[in-house]
Amino acid sequence: MQHLYSSLVTHYEKAVSFQDTVVEHERRCGHILPESEALLETLAENLAEARRSLDRVTHSHHKLTGQAAVWRPKEVLPRPSRRPYNWP
């Protein structure tokens, strides 16, 4: 179960990072779309809930086994490069 939640948190982190990049780009171009910002907010809320769920699973494992429960989120994907998609 812990692996499942950890994987879910990782996917949400990547999605939030990507959507944040999209929103930042829209702001710089002056094309602010409420749908993009709403999606970013929803993804961030879901990420927070996934982290809370992972913490619950991790802490319940700690209580059952006596092992230390340390959770560190995995790195979020780096910002995409400015190169065109067909760059060699």
C-alpha positions as CSV (number, residue, x, y, z in Angstrom):
1,M,0.0,0.0,0.0
2,Q,2.8,2.4,0.8
3,H,4.3,1.8,-2.7
4,L,1.0,2.6,-4.3
5,Y,0.6,5.9,-2.4
6,S,4.3,6.8,-3.0
7,S,3.7,6.2,-6.7
8,L,0.6,8.3,-6.7
9,V,2.4,11.2,-4.9
10,T,5.1,11.1,-7.5
11,H,2.6,11.2,-10.4
12,Y,0.8,14.2,-8.8
13,E,4.1,16.0,-8.2
14,K,4.9,15.6,-11.9
15,A,1.5,16.8,-12.9
16,V,1.6,19.8,-10.6
17,S,5.1,20.7,-11.9
18,F,3.9,20.5,-15.6
19,Q,0.7,22.4,-15.0
20,D,2.6,25.1,-13.0
21,T,4.9,25.5,-16.0
22,V,1.9,25.9,-18.3
23,V,0.2,28.5,-16.1
24,E,3.5,30.5,-15.8
25,H,3.9,30.4,-19.6
26,E,0.3,31.6,-20.0
27,R,0.9,34.5,-17.5
28,R,4.1,35.6,-19.3
29,C,2.2,35.6,-22.6
30,G,-0.8,37.4,-21.1
31,H,-3.2,34.6,-21.8
32,I,-4.4,33.7,-18.4
33,L,-7.0,30.9,-18.6
34,P,-9.1,30.3,-15.5
35,E,-9.4,26.6,-16.5
36,S,-5.6,26.2,-16.3
37,E,-5.4,27.8,-12.9
38,A,-8.3,25.8,-11.6
39,L,-6.7,22.6,-12.8
40,L,-3.4,23.6,-11.0
41,E,-5.3,24.2,-7.8
42,T,-7.2,20.9,-8.1
43,L,-3.9,19.0,-8.7
44,A,-2.2,20.7,-5.8
45,E,-5.1,19.8,-3.5
46,N,-5.0,16.2,-4.7
47,L,-1.3,16.1,-4.2
48,A,-1.7,17.3,-0.6
49,E,-4.4,14.6,0.0
50,A,-2.1,11.9,-1.5
51,R,0.7,13.0,0.8
52,R,-1.6,12.9,3.8
53,S,-2.7,9.4,2.8
54,L,0.9,8.3,2.4
55,D,1.8,9.7,5.8
56,R,-1.1,7.7,7.3
57,V,0.0,4.5,5.7
58,T,3.7,5.2,6.7
59,H,2.8,6.0,10.3
60,S,0.5,3.0,10.6
61,H,3.4,0.8,9.3
62,H,5.7,2.5,11.9
63,K,3.2,1.6,14.7
64,L,2.9,-2.0,13.6
65,T,6.6,-2.8,13.0
66,G,8.4,-0.3,15.2
67,Q,10.5,0.8,12.2
68,A,11.2,4.5,11.6
69,A,8.7,6.1,9.3
70,V,10.6,8.6,7.2
71,W,9.0,9.9,4.0
72,R,10.7,12.2,1.6
73,P,9.0,13.2,-1.6
74,K,10.8,12.4,-4.8
75,E,12.2,15.2,-6.9
76,V,9.8,16.9,-9.2
77,L,10.7,16.8,-12.9
78,P,13.1,19.6,-13.9
79,R,11.8,22.5,-15.9
80,P,11.5,21.7,-19.6
81,S,14.3,23.0,-21.9
82,R,13.6,25.8,-24.3
83,R,14.7,23.7,-27.2
84,P,12.2,22.8,-30.0
85,Y,10.7,19.4,-29.8
86,N,12.5,18.2,-32.9
87,W,15.9,19.2,-31.5
88,P,18.5,16.5,-32.2
